[in-house]
Amino acid sequence: TTYHFRALATGFGTSYGDDRTFTTAAVAILATVTTDPATGRGAIAATINGTLSQDGGEACECGFEWGLDTGYGTTTPPQSKTTGEAFSQVIGGLQPGTTYHFRAFATNSVGTSHGADRSFATALVISKAFALAREEL
C-alpha cells in the first residue's frame, strides 16, 4: 500500500511541505494446499496428486509425504508452484495389496502447511502360476 504525507506548520499562517510517499511491503501468509486422490494405482506404483490452493503471496515449494501409516517417512522432491497449480508425483517400489498414506505439503517464507491425509491400496497381484493352477481345478 502506498501512503502520502506532508508536513504542516501553523503560527502566523499555514504552510505545507511537499507531498511525500512511502510504500509498505506486502505481507506473506501461510500457503494452503489440498491433497487430491491418488490415480494410476497399480501393484507396485501409483501417482499421488495435490493442488496449491493459495500460495500466500509468493511461489511455494510443494511435494508429498508418504508411507505405510500417518508417520509417512518418505518425502518427494519439491516442485515450485503458484496458486491454483496442480502437482503430482509417481511413487514406485510399492508392495502389492498394501495400503499407503500420503499428504501434500506447501512451503513458503512463512512456514509449511499440510493437506489432509489420504490413503490408497495397491493392486493385489495374482501370480500367473496360481492363475494357471486355478484354471485346472
ZAMARGU-4260 file (C-alpha; in steps of 0.2 Angstrom, whole numbers, plus 5000, padded with zeros to 4 digits):
<rodrens>
0) 5000/5000/5000 | 5006/5017/4996 | 5004/5032/5008 | 5005/5050/5005 | 5010/5063/5018
5) 5016/5081/5020 | 5022/5092/5035 | 5010/5106/5041 | 5016/5122/5051 | 5004/5135/5058
10) 5008/5151/5068 | 5007/5167/5058 | 4998/5157/5044 | 4998/5139/5037 | 5012/5132/5027
15) 5013/5114/5019 | 5028/5104/5014 | 5030/5094/4999 | 5020/5078/4996 | 5030/5063/5000
20) 5026/5044/4999 | 5031/5028/5007 | 5025/5010/5002 | 5023/4996/5015 | 5029/4979/5010
25) 5017/4965/5006 | 5015/4953/5020 | 5016/4934/5015 | 5004/4922/5023 | 5005/4903/5026
30) 5001/4894/5010 | 4986/4881/5009 | 4987/4865/5000 | 4975/4851/4995 | 4979/4833/4995
35) 4969/4826/4979 | 4965/4807/4977 | 4979/4795/4970 | 4977/4790/4952 | 4985/4776/4941
40) 4986/4764/4956 | 4995/4748/4951 | 5003/4734/4960 | 5020/4742/4963 | 5017/4761/4959
45) 5004/4775/4960 | 5003/4793/4956 | 4999/4805/4971 | 4991/4822/4967 | 4989/4839/4975
50) 4984/4857/4972 | 4992/4873/4979 | 4975/4881/4984 | 4984/4898/4990 | 5002/4902/4989
55) 5001/4916/5002 | 5008/4929/4990 | 5024/4920/4984 | 5030/4905/4975 | 5030/4889/4985
60) 5039/4873/4986 | 5026/4859/4985 | 5028/4840/4987 | 5021/4825/4997 | 5025/4814/5012
65) 5020/4796/5011 | 5022/4779/5019 | 5013/4764/5027 | 5005/4775/5040 | 5002/4793/5045
70) 5020/4794/5051 | 5024/4794/5032 | 5043/4793/5032 | 5046/4797/5014 | 5046/4814/5006
75) 5046/4818/4987 | 5057/4831/4979 | 5049/4848/4980 | 5041/4857/4965 | 5039/4876/4963
80) 5021/4881/4961 | 5009/4896/4962 | 4991/4897/4967 | 4979/4885/4958 | 4993/4874/4951
85) 4991/4855/4952 | 5006/4844/4955 | 5009/4825/4955 | 5022/4813/4959 | 5024/4794/4953
90) 5030/4784/4968 | 5036/4766/4965 | 5044/4752/4974 | 5027/4748/4982 | 5021/4732/4989
95) 5006/4724/4980 | 4990/4723/4991 | 4996/4736/5003 | 4988/4752/5010 | 4998/4768/5009
100) 4995/4785/5016 | 5000/4802/5009 | 4998/4821/5011 | 5003/4836/5001 | 5013/4850/5008
105) 5017/4868/5003 | 5032/4878/5010 | 5034/4897/5008 | 5044/4910/5019 | 5031/4909/5032
110) 5032/4890/5035 | 5025/4874/5029 | 5007/4868/5028 | 5000/4851/5025 | 4984/4845/5016
115) 4973/4831/5023 | 4979/4813/5025 | 4973/4802/5011 | 4976/4783/5008 | 4976/4771/4993
120) 4978/4752/4991 | 4990/4745/4978 | 4983/4731/4967 | 4984/4713/4973 | 4994/4703/4961
125) 4989/4685/4957 | 5004/4676/4950 | 5002/4668/4933 | 5007/4651/4941 | 4992/4652/4953
130) 4980/4658/4939 | 4985/4643/4928 | 4983/4631/4943 | 4966/4638/4947 | 4960/4635/4929
135) 4965/4617/4930 | 4953/4614/4945
</rodrens>
